[in-house]
Amino acid sequence: MGFKGLFGTRDPNLTIQLRVAMLANGVDLMSAPGGMVSAVHGVKEIERTLDAFRISVRWMKAEGDIRG
């Protein structure tokens, strides 16, 4: 998808839907859909975030919010 595909279009509704789905999966993005990573994020936190993202994307696909 590349950088432009991920960050080129800012659909506010899609951003909100992703944030809500991530929150429901225990992760707060706190910023744009790219999120933030800090020095205190270890392997466990990154894996949890990736799992939450995968589930969130599946939910959004099932709802028809995104194609895939």
N, C-alpha and C positions, 0 to 999 in steps of 0.2 A: 504494500500500500504506500510506503514511503512517507517522508516527513509531511509533504503537502497534503496527502490523503488523511493523515492523522490530525494535523494541526491547521491545515489551510482553511477549512470551513468551520465556523463557529456557530452552530445551531443551538441557540439558548435552550430550547426545549429538550434537545438530545443531551445536552450537558447536564441539565437538571435530572433527567431520567437516569443517566449514568450515575450521577452523584447519589441519588436516592437508592438505586440498586446496590451500589457499593456500601452505603450506610447500612442497608438491610443485611449485608454480608459482613458487617463488622469493621469496615474500613472507611475512614473519612479522608477524602482526597484533599480537602482544605483549599485547593486552588483550582486552576483550570484542569481539564481532564488529564493532563500530563502528570499531575500529582507532584509530590516532593519526596525526596529520599534524603535522609541525613546520616551522619556518621553513626548514630545509634541504631540504625536499621541493620539488623543482622540477617543471616540466611533465613531464619524462621519467619521474621517479619516480611521479608520479600516474598517468600513462598506463600504466606497467608494472603498477601496482597494480590499475587498472581492468581491464586485460587478464587478469591473473591471477584476478580476481574473476569475470569473465565465464566463463572456462574452468572455474573451480571450480564455479560454479552449473550449468553444462552437465553436468559430471561427476555432480554430486549429483542432478540431474534424471534422468540416464540410469540411475543406480543406484536410483531410486525414493525417495530420501531426502527430496526436496521435490517438490511439484507445480508445474506451470507450463505 
